[in-house]
Amino acid sequence: MVDKIELHADRLSRVNQALEAEDFATIEALLAELEPAEIAILLESLPHDDRALVWARVSRDDDGEVLLHVHDEARASLLEDMDSEEIVAATEGMDSTDLAELIELLPEDVGDDVLRAMDAQQRLRVETMLAYDEDTAGRLMHVDTVSVRADVELEVVQRYLRFQGDAVPENTDMVMVVDREGVFVGRLPLARLVTRDQELTVAEVMDTEVDTIPATMSAHDVASLFETHDLVSAPVVDDDGRLLGRVTIDDVVDIIRGEADHTLMNMAGLDEEEDLFAPVLPSARRRAVWLGINLLTAFLAAWVIGLFQGTLEKIVALAVLMPIVASMGGIAGSQTLTLTIRGLALGQIGKSNSRWLLNKEMGIAAINGVIWALVVAVIAYLWFGNPMIGAVIGAALVINMLAAGIAGILVPLTLKRMGIDPALSGAVILTTVTDVVGFMSFLGLATLFLL
């Protein structure tokens, strides 16, 4: 099997060569072979001007799906090259879920044009989904479900599915069972439908113990439910239990990927929707804010060092060893911070176990701190020939690693309670703590015992 990264690199190289040669026929032939998601990745890998040239060669039938798969900034650059009529045409044939997602991303007037172009039934479905908040089950769900009543025979259900043919929704692993008011009462797995006596009624073979998803449930909780219950699809219901639609495993994969991107980019102070090939000035402006915050924390650490300027002037060896204390504390703290953020994301950490977790991390920090303090102390002694320097850096290392372990737990917990994403600012605060505590303890102990 060809590696996906190598395959994409090959496609990108072919497109760039075709652009240089102005061979647009080759580009069109390549695009015709790709899925919309693959076209989206290709477009995001091109600078703005080249992207516009390739976008113009994408089949109009794929426009809508491609717009869904690209990130926000890249999508905005593509929409600049389309008028309202082209956008409306691109949405033809899209299902209600994709339409709702795309309309939310379009300018309001263009979104209204798309809604007006729909038939009444589809417009009602889309407006129902748009009534729910973003990143909830009501926005994620597919409204195209197969539903039957409990009093019909299995033979009738099979005939109905055969009649539907290709219109049966993708990822259908069950038939939803509802009563006359549309209230969800159970599910009929397809395997049971084709293996049981066809004269039996749905009520006789259906499952009634089924995990239903409230339309207001968060996307994160939906993903957790799928993970813990090994679901392929699940029904979405309103407050009265009426069936609204279903969430499928492919939706959950998108949720997980999005959360992973969000966490990774936020830890670097970036937006997961940022366009890699966006113009220089907008990108620089976004990153400048985060750099400014980091500069403030760096000045704080520098101020602490300045308090001990006299000590550093008398014992130059301290300046050589300072980075060791800060670095070891930073690494130890980042390990704890990462585990804590992951635990919070998975719902594994709460008030009942946070104290136990804090004690555990303090124990780990103490053990590792003592072990590596001895190693560093011996090296410092052999290096500078002064046993007190070794003792001072060893003690400072233990103190800083303990502080790092404590901060790695308390910082994300505190940020979470304040409603701030720990992945966004936790690393900056942790680095500040380990730098300040590390420099303060090392230089403070050196001032006390070496002067």
NUMIKOL-578780 format. One record per residue: residue in one letter; x, y, z of N, C-alpha, C in turn. Coordinates in steps of 0.02 Angstrom, whole numbers, padded with zeros to 5 digits, always signed. Each point is the difference from the previous one (the first is absolute). Layout:
REM residues N
aXYZXYZXYZ...
***
This chain:
REM residues 451
m+00042-00060+00000-00042+00060+00000+00044+00063+00000v-00014+00046-00045+00040+00060-00007-00012+00046+00060d+00054+00027+00028-00006+00046+00056-00039+00062-00022k-00049+00021+00042-00043+00057-00019+00040+00064-00008i+00050+00010+00044+00040+00061-00004+00040+00002-00065e+00030-00058-00018+00038-00003-00063-00046+00009-00060l-00060-00028+00005-00049+00007-00055-00020+00073-00009h-00013+00034+00056-00018+00070-00004+00058+00042-00027a+00061-00015+00023+00058+00037-00025+00008-00009-00075d-00013-00060-00025+00005-00012-00072-00053+00040-00038r-00062+00000+00027-00053+00040-00033+00017+00074+00000l+00025+00024+00056+00017+00071+00005+00055+00018-00049s+00050-00045-00007+00054+00012-00047-00026+00003-00072r-00046-00046-00016-00028-00001-00068-00040+00063-00014v-00038+00023+00050-00039+00061-00009+00046+00061-00009n+00052+00004+00041+00046+00057-00007+00035+00001-00068q+00019-00060-00024+00032-00004-00066-00050+00021-00054a-00062-00022+00007-00051+00019-00049-00015+00075+00002l+00001+00029+00059-00011+00072+00006+00056+00039-00034e+00062-00022+00011+00056+00034-00032-00004-00004-00076a-00025-00057-00025-00005-00009-00072-00067+00025-00028e-00043+00025+00046-00068+00022-00019-00038-00056-00035d+00012-00061+00025-00033-00059-00028-00062-00015+00042f-00054+00036-00012-00059-00006+00041-00039-00064-00015a+00010-00029-00058-00033-00063-00015+00024-00056+00046t+00065+00001+00015+00027-00050+00047-00028+00009+00070i-00007+00063+00019-00029+00014+00067-00072-00024+00003e-00039+00013-00051-00070-00022-00001-00005-00076+00002a+00045-00034-00036-00001-00074+00000+00018-00027+00069l+00048+00031+00034+00019-00022+00067-00057+00012+00049l-00031+00058-00003-00055+00015+00046-00059-00047-00009a-00011-00022-00061-00055-00046-00014+00009-00067+00033e+00063-00017+00017+00014-00065+00031-00007+00003+00077l-00005+00060+00028+00003+00008+00072-00069+00008+00031e-00003-00021+00064-00060+00012+00040+00001+00073+00024p-00059+00028+00017-00002+00069+00024+00047+00015+00058a+00006-00047+00048+00045+00011+00056+00072+00004-00023e+00019-00039-00050+00068+00002-00026+00013+00064-00038i-00051+00024-00036+00007+00064-00035+00009+00056+00051a-00036-00003+00056+00005+00051+00052+00071+00003+00027i+00030-00058+00014+00069-00001+00025+00048+00030-00051l-00011-00017-00063+00042+00026-00053-00005+00076-00005l-00060+00027+00004-00009+00072-00003+00033+00036+00058e-00005-00030+00060+00030+00030+00059+00076-00001-00002s+00028-00039-00046+00073-00006-00007+00028+00048-00051l-00041+00044-00026+00021+00046-00053-00004+00073+00023p+00047+00042-00021-00006+00072+00013-00064+00028-00032h-00019+00059+00022-00066+00027-00017-00011+00004-00076d+00048+00027-00037-00010+00009-00073-00006-00068-00035d+00043-00047+00017-00003-00066-00031-00064-00036+00021r-00021+00011+00061-00062-00031+00025-00060+00022-00042a-00002+00064-00016-00055+00026-00040-00001-00032-00069l+00058-00010-00030+00004-00031-00066-00025-00072+00002v+00020-00037+00051-00021-00070+00006-00074-00004+00017w-00023+00044+00044-00071+00001+00021-00046+00010-00060a+00023+00040-00048-00041+00014-00059-00008-00062-00043r+00045-00050+00010-00003-00061-00040-00037-00057+00036v-00021+00011+00061-00038-00052+00036-00069-00006-00029s-00024-00061-00008-00067-00012-00027-00053+00034+00044r-00048+00033-00032-00053+00033+00038-00039-00049+00044d-00001-00063-00020-00035-00051+00039+00034-00012+00067d+00065+00016+00005+00038-00013+00061+00009+00063+00042d-00020+00058-00025+00014+00062+00035-00025+00000+00072g-00063-00019+00009-00029+00002+00067+00036-00044+00049e+00015-00062-00020+00035-00047+00045+00071+00025+00016v+00033+00029-00050+00068+00026+00012-00002+00057+00050l-00049+00044-00007-00006+00057+00046-00010-00024+00072l-00033-00056+00008-00011-00027+00068+00065-00026+00031h+00044-00027-00042+00059-00033+00027+00059+00047+00013v+00001+00058-00032+00056+00046+00012-00011+00039+00064h+00054+00025+00030-00005+00038+00061-00027+00070-00014d-00020+00035+00053-00037+00062-00007+00036+00052-00043e+00064+00012+00014+00035+00052-00037+00008-00018-00073a+00016-00062-00014+00006-00022-00069-00068+00005-00035r-00054-00017+00036-00067+00004-00029-00016+00072-00018a+00019+00047+00043-00014+00070-00014+00035+00022-00064s+00061-00023-00011+00036+00019-00061-00033-00030-00062l-00029-00060+00007-00034-00032-00057-00065+00035-00015l-00037+00019+00052-00064+00033-00011+00007+00069-00032e+00059+00030+00009+00012+00065-00032-00005-00005-00076d+00013-00059-00026+00001-00010-00073-00067-00026-00026m-00052-00001+00043-00065-00026-00021-00054+00052+00012d-00047+00006-00046-00057+00043+00012-00056-00041+00032s-00055+00034+00019-00054-00033+00036-00030-00057-00040e-00009+00010-00065-00031-00052-00042+00043-00063-00003e+00066+00010-00003+00045-00058-00002-00002-00039+00065i-00005+00036+00056-00003-00034+00065-00065-00039+00006v-00056+00030-00021-00064-00036+00002+00003-00062-00043a+00029+00006-00059+00006-00058-00045+00043-00055+00031a+00051+00021+00038+00046-00049+00030-00034-00042+00054t-00055+00026+00028-00034-00036+00055-00050-00051-00025e-00013-00002-00065-00049-00047-00027+00023-00072+00012g-00045-00041+00026+00017-00070+00012+00031-00014+00067m+00016+00052+00039+00030-00011+00066-00054-00020+00050d+00019-00042+00049-00050-00020+00049-00010+00056+00051s-00052-00008+00041-00020+00054+00046+00054+00017+00050t+00035-00051+00025+00053+00012+00049+00054+00045-00029d+00023-00017-00059+00053+00039-00032-00024+00070-00017l-00063+00005-00022-00028+00065-00016-00002+00046+00061a-00022-00028+00057-00004+00039+00061+00070+00025+00020e+00049-00045-00006+00068+00019+00019+00027+00055-00046l-00013-00008-00065+00026+00049-00048-00035+00068+00007i-00066+00000+00009-00037+00062+00007+00026+00041+00059e+00016-00034+00054+00026+00034+00059+00066+00035-00015l+00037-00024-00049+00065+00027-00016-00002+00054-00054l-00058+00007-00032-00007+00048-00055-00022+00069+00026p+00014+00053-00037-00030+00065+00017-00076-00006+00004e-00031+00039+00043-00071-00008+00014-00043+00006-00062d+00015+00049-00044-00042+00008-00059+00007-00059-00048v+00061-00028-00005+00010-00058-00043-00035-00061+00029g+00005-00007+00067-00035-00056+00033-00075+00003-00011d-00028+00060+00001-00072+00008-00013-00017-00021-00071d+00045+00017-00047-00012-00021-00070-00001-00076-00006v+00045-00032+00035+00004-00074-00002-00064-00029+00029l-00025+00027+00056-00061-00025+00030-00060+00009-00047r-00004+00057-00033-00056+00012-00045+00001-00047-00060a+00058-00024-00018+00005-00045-00058-00021-00071+00015m-00010-00017+00065-00020-00068+00020-00075-00010-00007d-00020-00064-00004-00071-00015+00004-00022+00006+00073a-00065+00003+00011-00026+00014+00067+00022-00052+00051q+00000-00064-00019+00018-00053+00047+00073+00006+00021q+00044+00010-00047+00071+00005+00017+00014+00063+00040r-00034+00055-00017+00010+00062+00038-00020-00010+00073l-00055-00036+00011-00023-00012+00068+00053-00041+00038r+00028-00050-00032+00051-00041+00032+00062+00042+00019v+00022+00040-00046+00060+00041+00012-00013+00051+00055e-00058+00032-00002-00016+00051+00051-00007-00032+00069t-00024-00063+00002-00004-00036+00064+00070-00009+00029m+00047-00019-00042+00069-00010+00023+00033+00066+00020l-00013+00052-00038+00030+00065+00015-00026+00029+00065a-00056-00025+00024-00029+00025+00063+00042-00021+00060y+00042-00051-00009+00042-00024+00055+00069+00033-00002d+00031+00005+00059+00065+00031+00005+00052-00040-00038e+00053+00035-00021+00055-00033-00034+00033-00049+00048d+00027-00054-00026+00033-00052+00040-00048-00034+00048t-00062-00009-00020-00048-00041+00037-00024-00056-00045a-00032-00050+00030-00025-00057-00040-00051+00023-00051g-00040+00050+00017-00050+00025-00047+00030+00028-00063r+00061+00026+00004+00034+00027-00058+00039-00055-00037l+00020-00051+00036+00040-00055-00030-00044-00051-00036m-00061-00008+00023-00041-00057-00021-00017+00000-00074h-00013-00059-00025-00028-00009-00067-00076-00010+00008v-00038+00040-00035-00073-00005+00008-00029-00054-00046d+00041-00025-00046-00024-00052-00046+00008-00069+00033t-00051-00021+00035+00000-00064+00035-00054-00046-00028v+00009-00064+00009-00051-00050-00018-00038-00017+00064s-00064+00014+00001-00040-00013+00060-00064-00038-00018v-00021-00045+00045-00061-00039-00010-00036-00003+00067r-00062-00025-00003-00038-00010+00062+00008-00071+00025a-00013-00011+00063+00014-00064+00032-00049-00055-00021d-00058+00018-00027-00050-00051-00014+00005-00029-00070v+00049+00021-00040+00006-00028-00067+00044-00062+00001e-00009-00044-00050+00039-00061-00004+00068+00013-00032l+00048-00044+00015+00067+00008-00027+00000-00003-00077e-00044-00040-00027-00004-00005-00073-00017+00068-00031v-00044+00037+00032-00020+00066-00025+00060+00047+00003v+00038-00004+00054+00059+00043+00007+00050-00015-00055q+00011-00064-00014+00048-00018-00053-00023+00026-00068r-00065-00006-00014-00026+00025-00064+00010+00075-00004y-00010+00034+00055+00008+00073+00002+00073+00019-00015l+00047-00036+00030+00071+00015-00011+00020-00013-00072r-00026-00056-00028+00015-00015-00071-00028+00054-00045f-00059+00025+00018-00031+00053-00040+00042+00064+00002q+00028+00014+00059+00042+00060+00007+00065-00005-00040g+00028-00061-00004+00060-00011-00040+00057+00045+00021d+00028+00036-00048+00058+00044+00013-00018+00059+00045a-00064+00011+00010-00021+00056+00043+00008-00015+00074v+00015-00063+00017+00013-00017+00070+00062+00038+00023p-00004+00037+00055+00057+00042+00022+00063-00042+00012e+00058+00031-00011+00063-00033+00014+00007-00014+00075n+00040-00051+00015+00014-00020+00069-00064-00021+00038t-00049-00025-00037-00061-00025+00033+00013-00070+00026d+00004-00006+00066+00010-00066+00030-00061-00023+00039m-00051+00043+00002-00061-00017+00036-00059+00039-00029v-00059-00026+00013-00062+00035-00017-00029+00029+00064m-00015+00064+00000-00029+00032+00059-00073-00018+00006v-00023-00012+00061-00070-00018+00012-00033+00057+00039v-00055+00024-00027-00036+00056+00032-00074-00017+00006d-00034+00037+00045-00072-00009+00005-00035+00049-00046r-00066+00005+00004-00038+00042-00046+00015+00075+00010e+00024+00018+00059+00018+00070+00012+00073+00015-00017g+00036-00050-00025+00070+00010-00018+00048-00007+00058v-00025-00025+00057+00044-00010+00059+00041-00063-00011f+00064+00004+00013+00045-00057-00009-00015-00053+00053v-00009-00063-00022-00015-00053+00047+00050-00058-00004g+00042-00001-00050+00049-00055-00005+00036+00000-00066r+00040-00052-00010+00037-00006-00063-00003-00072-00024l+00007-00008-00065+00000-00066-00031+00066-00008-00038p+00050-00036+00028+00063-00011-00036-00012-00035-00066l+00037+00019-00051-00010-00030-00066+00015-00075+00000a+00050-00021+00040+00016-00071+00004-00060-00040+00025r-00036+00028+00048-00058-00034+00027-00057+00001-00051l-00004+00053-00039-00053+00006-00050+00005-00056-00052v+00060-00017-00021+00008-00049-00055+00007-00072+00025t+00008-00010+00065+00009-00069+00025-00060-00027+00038r-00046+00042+00019-00059-00023+00038-00057-00017-00047d-00048-00038+00027-00061-00019-00037-00035+00063-00025q-00012+00003-00065-00028+00060-00030-00072+00014+00019e-00032-00048+00032-00069+00011+00021-00004+00032+00070l+00057+00005+00034+00001+00033+00065-00008+00075-00009t-00027+00032+00051-00006+00073-00002+00064+00033+00026v+00008+00062-00016+00058+00038+00024+00002+00000+00076a-00058+00007+00032-00003+00003+00073+00028-00064+00032e-00005-00056-00035+00022-00064+00029+00076-00009-00002v+00034+00037-00041+00072-00011-00008+00042+00063+00013m-00031+00057+00009+00038+00062+00006+00032+00006+00069d+00051+00043+00004+00032+00017+00064-00035+00062+00028t-00017-00003+00063-00031+00058+00032+00048+00036+00046e+00054-00035+00021+00050+00031+00042+00054+00031-00045v-00012+00061-00020+00043+00033-00049+00023+00068+00028d+00064+00015-00011+00026+00066+00020-00024+00052-00049t-00041+00046+00024-00022+00056-00042+00041+00062+00017i+00006+00044-00048+00040+00060+00009-00046+00061-00002p-00003+00039+00054-00039+00062-00003+00030+00047-00052a-00042+00036-00034+00024+00045-00053+00046+00054+00027t-00006+00015+00065+00040+00053+00030+00066-00026+00028m+00013-00065-00003+00063-00028+00026+00060+00028-00039s+00053+00015+00035+00060+00028-00033+00033-00053-00044a+00035+00024-00051+00035-00045-00045+00051-00042+00037h+00033+00030+00048+00050-00037+00039-00032-00058+00037d-00058+00012+00031-00034-00053+00036-00026-00054-00047v-00020+00020-00061-00021-00049-00050+00057-00047-00017a+00060+00029-00011+00058-00041-00016+00017-00047+00057s-00006+00024+00062+00014-00043+00058-00050-00058+00004l-00063+00014-00015-00052-00052+00001+00015-00054-00052f+00020+00021-00059+00017-00049-00052+00060-00042+00021e+00048+00031+00032+00060-00036+00020-00015-00052+00054t-00038+00021+00050-00013-00045+00057-00049-00056-00016h-00044+00012-00050-00051-00050-00016+00012-00034-00068d+00057+00015-00032+00017-00031-00065-00057+00006-00050l-00025+00060-00009-00057+00011-00044+00023+00013-00072v-00043-00018-00047+00010+00017-00070-00047+00058-00019s-00058+00001+00029-00047+00055-00008-00045+00002+00061a-00032+00057+00011-00044+00007+00058-00054+00051-00017p-00062-00012+00026-00055+00046-00015+00006+00065+00040v-00022+00054-00031-00002+00066+00032-00073+00018+00011v-00017+00020+00061-00070+00014+00017-00006+00070+00029d-00062+00027-00002-00012+00065+00031-00020-00009+00072d-00021+00054+00033-00017-00004+00071-00059-00046+00014d-00043-00011-00050-00058-00044+00008+00013-00071-00023g+00062-00014-00019+00017-00068-00021-00014-00014-00073r-00022+00050-00038-00014-00011-00071+00065-00006-00039l+00001-00046-00047+00059-00012-00040+00012+00059-00048l+00061+00027+00003+00019+00055-00044+00048-00022-00055g+00042-00048+00016+00051-00021-00048+00047-00050+00033r+00061-00003-00025+00049-00047+00028+00069+00029-00010v+00044-00020+00046+00072+00016-00006+00036-00064-00018t+00047+00004-00047+00035-00060-00023+00074+00005+00018i+00034-00056-00007+00070-00005+00020+00045+00048-00040d-00017+00014-00063+00042+00046-00038-00004+00070+00027d-00058+00019+00029-00005+00065+00033+00046+00002+00061v+00003-00055+00037+00041-00003+00061+00074+00005-00017v+00019-00032-00055+00070+00005-00022+00018+00073-00013d-00045+00037-00031+00011+00071-00013+00007+00039+00065i-00042-00017+00050+00004+00033+00064+00068-00011+00033i+00022-00062+00001+00063-00018+00032+00058+00035-00035r-00001+00000-00067+00054+00033-00037+00000+00075+00014g-00059+00029+00003-00005+00072+00013+00026+00018+00070e-00017-00041+00050+00023+00013+00068+00076-00008+00005a+00027-00048-00036+00073-00010+00001+00035+00060-00032d-00026+00024-00056+00028+00060-00032-00005+00060+00046h-00057+00007+00032-00012+00057+00045+00051+00000+00056t+00011-00057+00032+00047-00004+00056+00071+00013-00023l+00020-00031-00055+00068+00007-00024+00016+00073-00018m-00045+00032-00037+00012+00068-00022-00004+00050+00058n-00047-00012+00045-00007+00046+00056+00061+00000+00046m+00032-00057+00006+00060-00004+00042+00056+00043-00028a-00004+00016-00064+00049+00045-00031-00028+00070-00010g-00060+00012+00027-00031+00066-00007-00026+00014-00069l-00019-00052-00037-00024+00007-00069-00072-00021-00005d-00033+00022-00053-00069-00019-00015+00002-00061-00045e-00039-00052+00017+00002-00061-00041-00026+00012-00070e-00036+00056-00011-00025+00016-00066+00048+00042-00041e+00059+00015+00028+00047+00045-00035+00024-00032-00065d+00002+00041-00051+00022-00022-00066+00076+00003-00003l+00031-00057-00015+00073-00004-00003+00029+00049-00052f-00038+00013-00053+00024+00043-00054-00037+00067-00001a-00023+00021+00058-00033+00065+00006+00052+00056-00012p-00022+00060-00018+00046+00056-00009+00041+00014+00063v+00058+00032-00010+00047+00009+00055-00028+00044+00056l-00029+00057-00017-00021+00048+00052-00054-00027+00047p-00054-00031-00026-00050-00028+00047+00029-00055+00045s+00043-00041-00028+00031-00053+00040+00045+00029+00054a+00039+00051-00019+00045+00031+00049-00039+00034+00056r-00056+00032-00018-00041+00034+00050-00028-00049+00051r-00024-00058-00022-00028-00049+00046+00054-00027+00047r+00058-00014-00027+00052-00030+00041+00032+00051+00047a-00003+00064-00018+00031+00052+00041-00029+00003+00070v-00065-00011+00005-00033+00003+00066+00029-00053+00047w+00006-00060-00026+00027-00055+00042+00073+00013+00018l+00038+00026-00048+00070+00015+00013+00006+00055+00053g-00046+00048-00001+00001+00052+00050-00013-00027+00070i-00046-00047+00006-00014-00031+00065+00061-00037+00025n+00032-00037-00045+00061-00036+00020+00056+00047+00019l+00003+00058-00032+00052+00049+00017-00009+00025+00071l-00062+00011+00020-00013+00022+00069+00025-00051+00051t-00014-00064-00014+00023-00052+00047+00076-00005+00000a+00031+00012-00059+00073-00002-00003+00030+00057+00041f-00032+00059-00002+00025+00056+00040-00006-00015+00075l-00053-00037+00019-00008-00018+00070+00058-00044+00023a+00018-00050-00042+00057-00042+00017+00064+00040+00001a+00007+00047-00047+00061+00041-00002+00005+00044+00062w-00058+00025+00023-00001+00041+00061+00025-00040+00060v-00021-00063+00005+00023-00042+00055+00076-00009-00003i+00026-00012-00060+00072-00007-00007+00036+00064+00020g-00030+00057-00018+00030+00065+00016+00006+00012+00075l-00044-00031+00039+00004+00008+00073+00065-00029+00027f+00029-00046-00036+00061-00034+00024+00060+00016-00044q-00001+00061-00028+00055+00019-00045+00067-00002+00035g+00001+00022+00063+00063+00000+00038+00027-00070+00009t-00044-00047+00014+00021-00069+00009+00030-00028-00065l-00032+00014-00056+00024-00025-00064+00068+00030-00019e+00011+00064+00019+00064+00031-00015+00057-00032+00038k-00015-00024+00060+00053-00030+00042+00011-00073-00016i-00053-00035-00020+00006-00072-00014-00027-00012-00071v+00044+00005-00048-00021-00006-00071-00027-00069-00016a+00021-00051+00037-00023-00069-00013-00075-00006+00005l-00031+00044+00040-00073-00004+00009-00036+00014-00066a+00026+00046-00039-00031+00017-00064+00002-00060-00048v+00052-00041+00006+00006-00059-00042-00052-00052+00018l-00015-00006+00065-00043-00053+00025-00074+00019+00002m-00016+00065-00003-00070+00021+00006-00047-00034-00049p+00017-00006-00064-00047-00031-00048-00018-00071+00018i+00044-00036+00035-00014-00070+00018-00060-00003+00047v+00000+00044+00050-00055-00001+00049-00066+00017-00034a-00001+00052-00042-00062+00021-00033-00023-00053-00050s+00046-00029-00037-00018-00049-00051-00030-00063+00031m+00032-00026+00052-00025-00061+00032-00070+00011+00030g-00010+00058+00031-00065+00015+00027-00053+00008-00055g+00020+00032-00055-00047+00009-00055-00023-00066-00031i+00048-00046-00009-00018-00065-00029-00044-00040+00047a+00018-00002+00064-00040-00037+00049-00071+00029+00004g-00005+00066-00001-00065+00031+00004-00043-00012-00062s+00032+00001-00059-00037-00011-00061-00028-00071-00004q+00037-00049+00029-00026-00068+00002-00065-00003+00041t+00003+00030+00059-00059+00001+00043-00057+00040-00031l+00017+00057-00030-00051+00042-00032-00035-00037-00056t+00037-00035-00041-00030-00036-00056-00048-00054+00024l+00022-00038+00050-00044-00052+00028-00063+00029+00031t+00008+00057+00034-00058+00031+00032-00050+00027-00051i+00025+00033-00052-00044+00026-00053-00037-00058-00034r+00037-00055-00012-00032-00058-00030-00054-00028+00046g+00015-00005+00065-00049-00025+00048-00061+00043+00004l+00009+00066-00003-00057+00045+00001-00043-00008-00063a+00034-00008-00057-00036-00008-00063-00042-00064-00001l+00025-00052+00033-00034-00064+00001-00048-00006+00059g-00004+00052+00041-00045-00002+00057+00024-00046+00056q+00066-00013+00002+00027-00046+00051+00018+00035+00065i+00003+00066+00000+00022+00038+00058-00058+00043+00026g-00013-00005+00065-00051+00040+00032+00020+00016+00071k-00045+00030+00038+00015+00019+00069+00017-00060+00043s-00030-00057-00015+00008-00059+00042+00069-00031-00004n+00035+00009-00056+00065-00033-00007+00058+00048-00014s-00014+00065-00004+00054+00047-00016+00053+00003+00055r-00021-00006+00064+00049+00002+00054+00045-00062-00003w-00030-00058-00013+00041-00061-00005+00051+00007-00057l-00023+00028-00056+00044+00009-00057+00056+00049+00016l-00016+00053+00038+00051+00048+00020+00053-00033+00042n-00021-00041+00049+00048-00036+00043+00043-00047-00041k-00031-00034-00048+00039-00046-00043+00054+00037-00039e-00019+00056-00031+00049+00038-00040+00054+00030+00043m-00016+00019+00061+00052+00025+00046+00049-00056+00018g-00027-00060+00009+00044-00057+00014+00046-00016-00058i-00028+00002-00061+00041-00012-00060+00054+00053-00006a-00020+00064+00011+00048+00055-00005+00055-00007+00052a-00018-00021+00060+00050-00007+00053+00050-00055-00017i-00025-00058-00023+00045-00055-00017+00047+00019-00058n-00029+00024-00054+00042+00020-00057+00045+00059+00018g-00026+00045+00041+00041+00057+00020+00062-00020+00038v-00008-00046+00047+00058-00023+00040+00049-00038-00044i-00025-00044-00043+00045-00040-00043+00042+00045-00045w-00034+00046-00035+00037+00042-00047+00039+00055+00035a-00022+00019+00060+00039+00048+00039+00068-00028+00018l+00001-00064+00019+00064-00033+00016+00045-00003-00061v-00029-00017-00057+00040-00003-00062+00029+00068-00017v-00043+00052+00002+00023+00068-00018+00051+00025+00051a-00012-00015+00064+00047+00023+00052+00069-00029-00010v+00004-00064-00016+00065-00032-00012+00034+00031-00061i-00037+00010-00053+00029+00030-00061+00025+00071+00014a-00040+00039+00037+00020+00069+00017+00063+00000+00043y+00005-00047+00046+00059-00004+00043+00062-00017-00042l-00006-00050-00044+00057-00019-00042+00019+00055-00049w-00050+00038-00021+00012+00053-00049+00036+00060+00032f-00026+00023+00058+00025+00061+00030+00043-00012+00062g+00002-00061+00024+00042-00016+00057-00024+00030+00066n-00064+00018+00003-00027+00030+00061-00061-00040+00022p+00004-00037+00055-00056-00042+00021-00063+00041+00018m+00009+00062+00023-00059+00041+00018-00041+00020-00062i+00035+00011-00055-00037+00014-00062-00043-00059-00019g+00028-00061+00007-00038-00060-00015-00060-00007+00047a+00010+00015+00064-00055-00005+00049-00055+00051-00015v+00021+00060-00018-00049+00053-00013-00043-00016-00061i+00032-00021-00055-00039-00015-00060-00043-00061+00011g+00024-00049+00039-00041-00059+00015-00063+00018+00039a+00008+00043+00051-00057+00021+00040-00049+00040-00042a+00027+00045-00042-00044+00041-00042-00038-00042-00049l+00032-00053-00025-00033-00044-00048-00059-00036+00032v+00009-00024+00061-00055-00033+00036-00058+00049+00011i+00016+00060+00022-00052+00050+00012-00039+00016-00063n+00037+00010-00055-00034+00020-00063-00041-00057-00029m+00023-00061+00006-00039-00056-00026-00063-00011+00041l+00004+00011+00065-00061-00003+00041-00049+00055-00020a+00026+00061-00010-00043+00055-00021-00031-00015-00068a+00039-00031-00045-00025-00016-00066-00056-00051+00003g+00008-00051+00043-00052-00051+00007-00064+00030+00028i+00006+00044+00049-00059+00031+00030-00034+00046-00052a+00041+00040-00034-00029+00046-00050-00031-00038-00058g+00030-00056-00019-00027-00040-00055-00070-00025+00014i-00017-00007+00064-00068-00021+00019-00045+00060+00012l+00023+00048+00041-00042+00054+00022-00015+00051-00055v+00047+00013-00044-00011+00050-00053-00058-00019-00045p+00000-00060-00030-00057-00017-00044-00066-00007+00038l+00002-00025+00062-00062-00005+00039-00029+00070+00014t+00044+00047+00017-00023+00068+00014-00027+00033-00063l+00036-00008-00056-00024+00029-00063-00067-00029-00021k-00008-00065+00011-00063-00033-00018-00058+00030+00041r+00011+00011+00064-00053+00028+00043-00015+00072-00021m+00049+00035-00028-00010+00069-00022-00031+00004-00070g-00011-00059-00031-00029-00001-00066+00050+00015-00056i+00064-00007+00015+00054+00012-00049+00027-00067-00022d+00012-00007-00065+00026-00063-00027+00072-00010+00026p+00013-00053+00039+00068-00011+00026+00051-00010-00055a-00021-00027-00057+00047-00012-00054+00025+00066-00030l-00039+00053+00008+00018+00064-00030+00053+00037+00040s-00008+00004+00065+00046+00041+00040+00037-00039+00054g-00015-00064+00008+00032-00038+00053+00075-00004-00007a+00025-00009-00061+00072-00008-00011+00038+00064+00017v-00030+00058-00017+00033+00064+00015+00006+00011+00075i-00055-00013+00036+00001+00010+00072+00049-00049+00033l-00001-00062-00023+00045-00051+00028+00073+00020-00011t+00017+00022-00059+00069+00021-00015+00021+00057+00045t-00046+00047+00012+00015+00056+00044+00015-00024+00071v-00041-00046+00024+00009-00027+00068+00067-00035+00006t+00016-00045-00047+00063-00038+00006+00061+00045-00009d-00005+00051-00043+00057+00046-00007+00011+00041+00063v-00055+00029+00026+00006+00043+00058+00022-00040+00061v-00033-00056+00013+00018-00041+00058+00071-00028-00008g+00017-00022-00060+00066-00028-00011+00056+00050+00012f-00007+00060-00030+00051+00050+00009+00002+00026+00071m-00059+00010+00030-00003+00026+00068+00032-00049+00049s-00017-00064-00006+00028-00049+00047+00075-00009-00010f+00022-00005-00062+00071-00011-00013+00043+00059+00021l-00019+00060-00023+00039+00059+00017-00008+00020+00073g-00060-00012+00027-00010+00015+00071+00042-00044+00045l+00001-00065-00014+00042-00046+00039+00074+00016-00009a+00019+00018-00061+00070+00017-00013+00020+00062+00040t-00045+00049+00005+00014+00061+00038+00009-00017+00074l-00041-00046+00025+00003-00017+00071+00062-00041+00018f+00019-00047-00043+00051-00049+00020+00068+00008-00036l+00002+00039-00053+00064+00005-00037+00035+00067+00008l-00036+00050+00027+00032+00065+00009+00023+00010+00072
***
